[in-house]
């Protein structure tokens, strides 16, 4: 682990995001292990939110998958970039800003990642995302509401 990665590790402990990530992992009954570049992997996360293959809080990358999911070096780079975003935004302010990015991206493209600046800076491709084109907001709303109508009723 390089010198700058130690700065990020310490910074994300001080700004409490890594602590928050470990707490979320414990609540989700994930198994935590050390990963490369100052990251921790919390695998077997059992809470169904957020809907993502992996998500990062501080230096903790949480996933419902097994540890082998992180054998993909590009994915690890993507999640590490998110850990730097927490560092540069001084911690938890990243979360509401990220939500704004999701909303804006969804309204512009019908996809929560394509125009989300945090996902774009972390590399859409490395995160396994496909970039969607900007579309008229009416089309986005029609897609969203048609998806809601087509869901099965009942428990």
N, CA, C and O of each residue as an XYZ file, in Angstrom:
620
protein
N       0.867     -1.175      0.000
C       0.000      0.000      0.000
C       0.907      1.229      0.000
O       1.807      1.351      0.831
N       0.655      2.141     -0.946
C       1.472      3.336     -1.077
C       1.153      4.391     -0.035
O       0.177      4.278      0.705
N       1.987      5.416      0.012
C       1.840      6.488      0.992
C       0.517      7.223      0.925
O      -0.090      7.525      1.953
N       0.066      7.513     -0.302
C      -1.208      8.228     -0.445
C      -2.385      7.362     -0.013
O      -3.390      7.874      0.481
N      -2.259      6.061     -0.198
C      -3.345      5.181      0.254
C      -3.447      5.179      1.771
O      -4.543      5.047      2.315
N      -2.306      5.325      2.471
C      -2.358      5.437      3.932
C      -3.083      6.717      4.338
O      -3.830      6.727      5.316
N      -2.866      7.788      3.595
C      -3.563      9.050      3.876
C      -5.072      8.838      3.760
O      -5.835      9.308      4.604
N      -5.498      8.132      2.714
C      -6.924      7.850      2.523
C      -7.461      6.963      3.639
O      -8.548      7.214      4.159
N      -6.714      5.933      4.010
C      -7.147      5.017      5.074
C      -7.360      5.799      6.370
O      -8.405      5.674      7.009
N      -6.382      6.593      6.751
C      -6.494      7.372      7.991
C      -7.616      8.403      7.867
O      -8.424      8.557      8.783
N      -7.667      9.104      6.741
C      -8.697     10.126      6.544
C     -10.102      9.564      6.634
O     -10.975     10.186      7.240
N     -10.342      8.392      6.038
C     -11.682      7.817      6.073
C     -12.026      7.191      7.429
O     -13.199      6.972      7.732
N     -10.994      6.903      8.251
C     -11.293      6.531      9.640
C     -11.644      7.782     10.434
O     -12.595      7.778     11.217
N     -10.884      8.847     10.235
C     -11.129     10.093     10.965
C     -12.489     10.686     10.603
O     -13.199     11.175     11.482
N     -12.864     10.650      9.319
C     -14.164     11.215      8.930
C     -15.322     10.249      9.200
O     -16.474     10.539      8.878
N     -15.003      9.120      9.785
C     -15.967      8.115     10.268
C     -16.664      7.305      9.177
O     -17.556      6.519      9.494
N     -16.297      7.465      7.918
C     -16.992      6.696      6.892
C     -16.607      5.221      6.918
O     -17.454      4.355      6.696
N     -15.342      4.929      7.186
C     -14.967      3.519      7.271
C     -15.643      2.874      8.473
O     -16.091      1.730      8.394
N     -15.721      3.594      9.574
C     -16.425      3.092     10.758
C     -17.896      2.837     10.404
O     -18.457      1.807     10.779
N     -18.519      3.781      9.678
C     -19.919      3.610      9.255
C     -20.047      2.402      8.331
O     -21.005      1.639      8.452
N     -19.105      2.213      7.417
C     -19.131      1.068      6.518
C     -19.024     -0.249      7.269
O     -19.719     -1.211      6.942
N     -18.157     -0.296      8.276
C     -18.039     -1.512      9.085
C     -19.311     -1.765      9.879
O     -19.726     -2.912     10.044
N     -19.933     -0.696     10.374
C     -21.200     -0.829     11.105
C     -22.305     -1.355     10.182
O     -23.049     -2.261     10.558
N     -22.411     -0.788      8.980
C     -23.413     -1.257      8.007
C     -23.144     -2.720      7.666
O     -24.082     -3.507      7.548
N     -21.889     -3.088      7.508
C     -21.547     -4.478      7.244
C     -21.977     -5.396      8.386
O     -22.493     -6.488      8.148
N     -21.768     -4.956      9.612
C     -22.180     -5.761     10.772
C     -23.702     -5.900     10.820
O     -24.222     -6.984     11.086
N     -24.407     -4.810     10.565
C     -25.875     -4.859     10.556
C     -26.365     -5.810      9.461
O     -27.336     -6.541      9.654
N     -25.683     -5.794      8.309
C     -26.044     -6.673      7.196
C     -25.450     -8.069      7.308
O     -25.560     -8.868      6.379
N     -24.821     -8.366      8.444
C     -24.233     -9.677      8.739
C     -23.240    -10.134      7.669
O     -23.207    -11.302      7.282
N     -22.446     -9.190      7.212
C     -21.421     -9.494      6.208
C     -20.145     -9.973      6.891
O     -19.876     -9.637      8.045
N     -19.382    -10.749      6.169
C     -18.072    -11.212      6.638
C     -17.022    -10.220      6.130
O     -16.886    -10.024      4.923
N     -16.289     -9.602      7.040
C     -15.315     -8.562      6.677
C     -13.917     -9.160      6.611
O     -13.494     -9.905      7.495
N     -13.214     -8.816      5.541
C     -11.818     -9.214      5.390
C     -11.049     -8.060      4.757
O     -11.633     -7.169      4.140
N      -9.746     -8.091      4.919
C      -8.908     -7.041      4.332
C      -8.743     -7.289      2.845
O      -8.564     -8.419      2.392
N      -8.809     -6.194      2.103
C      -8.571     -6.256      0.674
C      -7.325     -5.466      0.331
O      -6.602     -5.039      1.230
N      -7.061     -5.263     -0.944
C      -5.888     -4.497     -1.359
C      -6.114     -2.996     -1.183
O      -7.249     -2.539     -1.046
N      -5.021     -2.242     -1.189
C      -5.033     -0.778     -1.234
C      -5.859     -0.141     -0.113
O      -6.519      0.878     -0.320
N      -5.816     -0.745      1.064
C      -6.492     -0.172      2.215
C      -7.988     -0.413      2.271
O      -8.686      0.176      3.096
N      -8.481     -1.272      1.399
C      -9.911     -1.561      1.387
C     -10.234     -2.735      2.300
O      -9.384     -3.581      2.581
N     -11.466     -2.765      2.751
C     -12.030     -3.914      3.441
C     -13.172     -4.425      2.579
O     -13.936     -3.634      2.025
N     -13.292     -5.732      2.462
C     -14.399     -6.335      1.729
C     -15.378     -6.907      2.749
O     -14.993     -7.677      3.629
N     -16.630     -6.529      2.625
C     -17.698     -7.048      3.480
C     -18.613     -7.872      2.584
O     -19.521     -7.340      1.945
N     -18.365     -9.166      2.548
C     -19.090    -10.068      1.651
C     -20.226    -10.776      2.376
O     -20.190    -10.974      3.591
N     -21.241    -11.154      1.589
C     -22.397    -11.830      2.160
C     -23.365    -10.865      2.823
O     -24.136    -11.257      3.698
N     -23.327     -9.598      2.407
C     -24.230     -8.561      2.931
C     -25.665     -8.995      2.643
O     -25.993     -9.318      1.501
N     -26.524     -9.006      3.664
C     -27.843     -9.627      3.528
C     -29.008     -8.656      3.394
O     -30.138     -9.094      3.180
N     -28.775     -7.382      3.510
C     -29.864     -6.412      3.372
C     -30.073     -6.145      1.885
O     -29.103     -6.044      1.134
N     -31.306     -6.033      1.458
C     -31.608     -5.911      0.023
C     -31.448     -4.481     -0.507
O     -31.697     -4.240     -1.688
N     -31.043     -3.540      0.331
C     -30.828     -2.166     -0.103
C     -29.400     -1.782      0.222
O     -28.914     -2.108      1.305
N     -28.717     -1.103     -0.677
C     -29.139     -0.714     -2.008
C     -29.042     -1.888     -2.984
O     -28.365     -2.885     -2.730
N     -29.736     -1.733     -4.093
C     -29.703     -2.766     -5.128
C     -28.451     -2.516     -5.967
O     -28.448     -1.675     -6.866
N     -27.402     -3.251     -5.661
C     -26.130     -3.083     -6.374
C     -25.296     -4.337     -6.156
O     -25.445     -5.025     -5.146
N     -24.425     -4.627     -7.103
C     -23.518     -5.746     -6.931
C     -22.549     -5.484     -5.791
O     -22.165     -6.395     -5.058
N     -22.164     -4.225     -5.656
C     -21.280     -3.792     -4.578
C     -21.506     -2.300     -4.365
O     -21.909     -1.582     -5.280
N     -21.244     -1.850     -3.153
C     -21.273     -0.423     -2.867
C     -20.254     -0.133     -1.788
O     -19.915     -1.002     -0.984
N     -19.771      1.092     -1.777
C     -18.672      1.456     -0.900
C     -19.110      2.513      0.097
O     -19.815      3.460     -0.250
N     -18.681      2.338      1.346
C     -18.827      3.363      2.381
C     -17.452      3.495      3.022
O     -16.970      2.567      3.672
N     -16.828      4.643      2.836
C     -15.456      4.828      3.317
C     -14.530      3.891      2.573
O     -14.491      3.892      1.343
N     -13.778      3.085      3.323
C     -12.882      2.107      2.708
C     -13.471      0.706      2.726
O     -12.759     -0.273      2.504
N     -14.771      0.607      2.990
C     -15.432     -0.697      3.082
C     -16.285     -0.910      1.836
O     -17.169     -0.110      1.533
N     -16.013     -1.990      1.123
C     -16.782     -2.353     -0.061
C     -17.702     -3.503      0.341
O     -17.242     -4.592      0.685
N     -19.002     -3.246      0.293
C     -19.994     -4.227      0.716
C     -20.607     -4.903     -0.498
O     -20.850     -4.267     -1.524
N     -20.853     -6.206     -0.366
C     -21.436     -6.960     -1.471
C     -22.184     -8.173     -0.933
O     -21.791     -8.776      0.065
N     -23.267     -8.514     -1.616
C     -24.000     -9.741     -1.263
C     -23.258    -10.981     -1.758
O     -23.564    -12.099     -1.345
N     -22.292    -10.781     -2.635
C     -21.557    -11.882     -3.258
C     -20.435    -12.390     -2.356
O     -20.121    -11.791     -1.327
N     -19.847    -13.498     -2.764
C     -18.691    -14.043     -2.058
C     -17.441    -13.246     -2.424
O     -17.447    -12.466     -3.376
N     -16.380    -13.448     -1.664
C     -15.154    -12.673     -1.851
C     -14.603    -12.794     -3.277
O     -14.004    -11.845     -3.783
N     -14.792    -13.923     -3.917
C     -14.269    -14.106     -5.275
C     -14.852    -13.077     -6.252
O     -14.303    -12.872     -7.334
N     -15.956    -12.434     -5.877
C     -16.536    -11.361     -6.697
C     -15.510    -10.268     -6.942
O     -15.537     -9.600     -7.975
N     -14.600    -10.087     -5.979
C     -13.604     -9.029     -6.087
C     -12.307     -9.502     -6.740
O     -11.278     -8.836     -6.632
N     -12.354    -10.632     -7.405
C     -11.210    -11.055     -8.215
C     -11.095    -10.190     -9.463
O     -10.065    -10.203    -10.137
N     -12.139     -9.443     -9.772
C     -12.156     -8.532    -10.924
C     -11.417     -7.246    -10.541
O     -11.945     -6.398     -9.820
N     -10.189     -7.124    -11.039
C      -9.332     -5.988    -10.691
C      -9.955     -4.648    -11.083
O      -9.785     -3.660    -10.368
N     -10.668     -4.600    -12.201
C     -11.315     -3.351    -12.628
C     -12.384     -2.930    -11.623
O     -12.508     -1.748    -11.305
N     -13.143     -3.881    -11.132
C     -14.166     -3.571    -10.132
C     -13.533     -3.042     -8.844
O     -14.046     -2.098     -8.243
N     -12.439     -3.637     -8.427
C     -11.749     -3.171     -7.218
C     -11.248     -1.735     -7.422
O     -11.374     -0.905     -6.522
N     -10.686     -1.440     -8.592
C     -10.244     -0.061     -8.894
C     -11.426      0.902     -8.820
O     -11.311      1.996     -8.268
N     -12.562      0.488     -9.381
C     -13.776      1.315     -9.376
C     -14.187      1.628     -7.932
O     -14.433      2.785     -7.591
N     -14.259      0.609     -7.100
C     -14.689      0.808     -5.718
C     -13.654      1.606     -4.932
O     -14.017      2.392     -4.057
N     -12.361      1.413     -5.234
C     -11.337      2.214     -4.559
C     -11.500      3.699     -4.908
O     -11.296      4.561     -4.053
N     -11.859      3.993     -6.135
C     -12.089      5.393     -6.513
C     -13.222      5.989     -5.682
O     -13.165      7.156     -5.295
N     -14.258      5.180     -5.407
C     -15.325      5.673     -4.525
C     -14.775      5.958     -3.126
O     -15.201      6.922     -2.489
N     -13.845      5.146     -2.638
C     -13.279      5.403     -1.307
C     -12.517      6.730     -1.296
O     -12.514      7.435     -0.286
N     -11.876      7.069     -2.407
C     -11.223      8.378     -2.516
C     -12.258      9.502     -2.529
O     -12.013     10.576     -1.980
N     -13.400      9.263     -3.146
C     -14.451     10.288     -3.170
C     -14.913     10.599     -1.745
O     -15.139     11.762     -1.414
N     -15.055      9.578     -0.902
C     -15.397      9.822      0.505
C     -14.316     10.667      1.179
O     -14.619     11.582      1.944
N     -13.066     10.353      0.889
C     -11.957     11.110      1.472
C     -12.029     12.582      1.069
O     -11.972     13.466      1.924
N     -12.153     12.844     -0.232
C     -12.132     14.222     -0.715
C     -13.365     15.021     -0.293
O     -13.286     16.243     -0.158
N     -14.492     14.359     -0.084
C     -15.715     15.056      0.345
C     -15.869     15.055      1.861
O     -16.932     15.384      2.385
N     -14.804     14.685      2.556
C     -14.762     14.712      4.020
C     -15.807     13.813      4.654
O     -16.339     14.119      5.722
N     -16.098     12.702      3.989
C     -16.919     11.685      4.611
C     -18.351     11.600      4.173
O     -18.664     11.551      2.984
N     -19.212     11.583      5.159
C     -20.614     11.284      4.922
C     -21.368     12.273      4.030
O     -22.420     11.900      3.510
N     -20.901     13.515      3.818
C     -21.588     14.355      2.819
C     -21.647     13.709      1.436
O     -22.461     14.102      0.600
N     -20.790     12.726      1.197
C     -20.826     12.014     -0.091
C     -22.186     11.355     -0.313
O     -22.681     11.335     -1.440
N     -22.792     10.819      0.740
C     -24.034     10.055      0.560
C     -25.167     10.889     -0.033
O     -25.736     10.471     -1.041
N     -25.530     12.047      0.534
C     -26.610     12.812     -0.114
C     -26.218     13.329     -1.498
O     -27.068     13.424     -2.384
N     -24.951     13.663     -1.691
C     -24.509     14.116     -3.010
C     -24.613     12.973     -4.027
O     -24.991     13.189     -5.179
N     -24.281     11.777     -3.595
C     -24.399     10.618     -4.478
C     -25.869     10.386     -4.851
O     -26.176     10.090     -6.006
N     -26.768     10.521     -3.886
C     -28.206     10.343     -4.158
C     -28.678     11.371     -5.183
O     -29.455     11.038     -6.078
N     -28.219     12.609     -5.062
C     -28.560     13.630     -6.060
C     -28.053     13.199     -7.432
O     -28.755     13.350     -8.431
N     -26.832     12.661     -7.482
C     -26.282     12.163     -8.741
C     -27.126     11.046     -9.342
O     -27.312     10.995    -10.558
N     -27.635     10.155     -8.504
C     -28.503      9.066     -8.962
C     -29.781      9.637     -9.562
O     -30.206      9.219    -10.639
N     -30.393     10.591     -8.865
C     -31.654     11.183     -9.327
C     -31.462     11.892    -10.657
O     -32.236     11.687    -11.591
N     -30.437     12.721    -10.744
C     -30.178     13.457    -11.989
C     -29.902     12.491    -13.127
O     -30.441     12.653    -14.222
N     -29.063     11.480    -12.879
C     -28.754     10.508    -13.917
C     -30.007      9.773    -14.371
O     -30.210      9.563    -15.566
N     -30.846      9.381    -13.417
C     -32.069      8.663    -13.770
C     -32.995      9.538    -14.604
O     -33.566      9.078    -15.592
N     -33.144     10.797    -14.210
C     -34.023     11.690    -14.971
C     -33.500     11.930    -16.385
O     -34.283     12.054    -17.327
N     -32.177     11.994    -16.533
C     -31.593     12.255    -17.856
C     -31.544     11.027    -18.758
O     -31.658     11.149    -19.978
N     -31.374      9.842    -18.165
C     -31.108      8.652    -18.982
C     -32.000      7.453    -18.672
O     -32.026      6.491    -19.440
N     -32.728      7.494    -17.563
C     -33.474      6.323    -17.121
C     -32.588      5.306    -16.424
O     -33.023      4.188    -16.150
N     -31.349      5.685    -16.134
C     -30.361      4.807    -15.516
C     -29.682      5.563    -14.370
O     -29.282      6.713    -14.555
N     -29.544      4.949    -13.198
C     -28.981      5.675    -12.059
C     -27.484      5.956    -12.130
O     -26.981      6.758    -11.343
N     -26.760      5.324    -13.045
C     -25.308      5.481    -13.082
C     -24.783      6.305    -14.252
O     -23.767      6.985    -14.106
N     -25.443      6.266    -15.405
C     -24.870      6.811    -16.640
C     -24.410      8.257    -16.549
O     -23.352      8.592    -17.081
N     -25.156      9.105    -15.905
C     -24.776     10.521    -15.780
C     -24.502     10.920    -14.335
O     -24.439     12.107    -14.014
N     -24.341      9.925    -13.468
C     -23.981     10.194    -12.083
C     -22.490     10.541    -12.064
O     -21.665      9.702    -12.423
N     -22.131     11.756    -11.656
C     -20.714     12.139    -11.723
C     -19.809     11.251    -10.878
O     -18.645     11.060    -11.231
N     -20.303     10.709     -9.788
C     -19.482      9.835     -8.951
C     -19.166      8.527     -9.664
O     -18.042      8.031     -9.585
N     -20.138      7.972    -10.351
C     -19.901      6.739    -11.109
C     -19.017      7.009    -12.322
O     -18.165      6.191    -12.668
N     -19.217      8.137    -12.954
C     -18.397      8.474    -14.121
C     -16.934      8.672    -13.710
O     -16.027      8.208    -14.400
N     -16.704      9.369    -12.576
C     -15.323      9.584    -12.111
C     -14.673      8.278    -11.637
O     -13.449      8.150    -11.661
N     -15.491      7.309    -11.209
C     -14.956      6.019    -10.781
C     -14.802      5.056    -11.962
O     -14.301      3.946    -11.782
N     -15.214      5.451    -13.142
C     -15.184      4.704    -14.401
C     -16.381      3.771    -14.506
O     -16.454      2.730    -13.854
N     -17.315      4.186    -15.352
C     -18.505      3.362    -15.596
C     -18.107      1.954    -16.026
O     -18.646      0.965    -15.529
N     -17.164      1.880    -16.949
C     -16.756      0.582    -17.490
C     -16.176     -0.312    -16.394
O     -16.531     -1.487    -16.305
N     -15.283      0.234    -15.557
C     -14.688     -0.560    -14.485
C     -15.748     -1.043    -13.500
O     -15.607     -2.118    -12.916
N     -16.808     -0.255    -13.312
C     -17.883     -0.642    -12.402
C     -18.900     -1.582    -13.027
O     -19.842     -2.015    -12.364
N     -18.711     -1.897    -14.302
C     -19.627     -2.819    -14.976
C     -20.880     -2.144    -15.502
O     -21.866     -2.814    -15.809
N     -20.849     -0.821    -15.609
C     -22.005     -0.084    -16.107
C     -21.905      0.136    -17.609
O     -20.812      0.213    -18.169
N     -23.048      0.235    -18.240
C     -23.136      0.585    -19.654
C     -23.665      2.014    -19.707
O     -24.670      2.329    -19.070
N     -22.993      2.875    -20.462
C     -23.438      4.266    -20.550
C     -24.679      4.358    -21.428
O     -24.683      3.906    -22.573
N     -25.710      4.940    -20.883
C     -26.976      5.143    -21.601
C     -27.015      6.581    -22.120
O     -26.495      7.490    -21.473
N     -27.628      6.786    -23.279
C     -27.714      8.147    -23.827
C     -28.759      8.982    -23.078
O     -29.679      8.451    -22.457
N     -28.589     10.277    -23.157
C     -29.594     11.181    -22.598
C     -30.860     11.038    -23.431
O     -30.801     10.929    -24.656
N     -32.000     11.038    -22.759
C     -33.280     10.873    -23.436
C     -34.266     11.901    -22.899
O     -34.036     12.475    -21.834
N     -35.350     12.142    -23.609
C     -36.360     13.084    -23.115
C     -36.921     12.610    -21.775
O     -37.127     11.414    -21.569
N     -37.163     13.545    -20.876
C     -37.642     13.195    -19.540
C     -38.985     12.470    -19.598
O     -39.267     11.625    -18.749
N     -39.816     12.792    -20.594
C     -41.087     12.087    -20.750
C     -40.881     10.602    -20.967
O     -41.630      9.780    -20.439
N     -39.862     10.257    -21.745
C     -39.545      8.852    -21.989
C     -39.093      8.174    -20.690
O     -39.476      7.040    -20.406
N     -38.281      8.877    -19.915
C     -37.818      8.331    -18.637
C     -38.988      8.073    -17.705
O     -39.071      7.012    -17.086
N     -39.894      9.040    -17.601
C     -41.038      8.887    -16.702
C     -41.967      7.770    -17.177
O     -42.501      7.015    -16.364
N     -42.159      7.666    -18.487
C     -42.996      6.583    -19.027
C     -42.387      5.229    -18.682
O     -43.101      4.317    -18.266
N     -41.081      5.093    -18.849
C     -40.404      3.836    -18.507
C     -40.561      3.522    -17.026
O     -40.839      2.381    -16.655
N     -40.385      4.528    -16.184
C     -40.457      4.317    -14.731
C     -41.854      3.871    -14.319
O     -42.000      2.919    -13.552
N     -42.877      4.548    -14.821
C     -44.234      4.224    -14.409
C     -44.744      2.950    -15.063
O     -45.554      2.245    -14.462
N     -44.301      2.632    -16.266
C     -44.725      1.373    -16.875
C     -44.110      0.201    -16.129
O     -44.723     -0.861    -16.025
N     -42.910      0.387    -15.613
C     -42.282     -0.648    -14.797
C     -43.058     -0.892    -13.511
O     -43.167     -2.033    -13.060
N     -43.596      0.163    -12.920
C     -44.376      0.023    -11.701
C     -45.700     -0.693    -11.979
O     -46.131     -1.532    -11.188
N     -46.343     -0.363    -13.101
C     -47.629     -0.975    -13.449
C     -47.490     -2.453    -13.781
O     -48.423     -3.225    -13.563
N     -46.339     -2.855    -14.303
C     -46.192     -4.245    -14.746
C     -45.755     -5.183    -13.624
O     -45.618     -6.385    -13.851
N     -45.535     -4.661    -12.425
C     -45.141     -5.521    -11.311
C     -46.320     -6.359    -10.852
O     -47.455     -5.883    -10.832
N     -46.056     -7.602    -10.485
C     -47.143     -8.463    -10.006
C     -47.722     -7.949     -8.685
O     -47.008     -7.398     -7.847
N     -49.006     -8.141     -8.528
C     -49.692     -7.728     -7.304
C     -49.587     -8.848     -6.279
O     -49.381    -10.012     -6.622
N     -49.732     -8.474     -5.029
C     -49.765     -9.481     -3.973
C     -48.486     -9.529     -3.181
O     -47.576     -8.730     -3.403
N     -48.412    -10.485     -2.236
C     -47.269    -10.552     -1.325
C     -45.980    -10.908     -1.949
O     -44.962    -10.988     -1.261
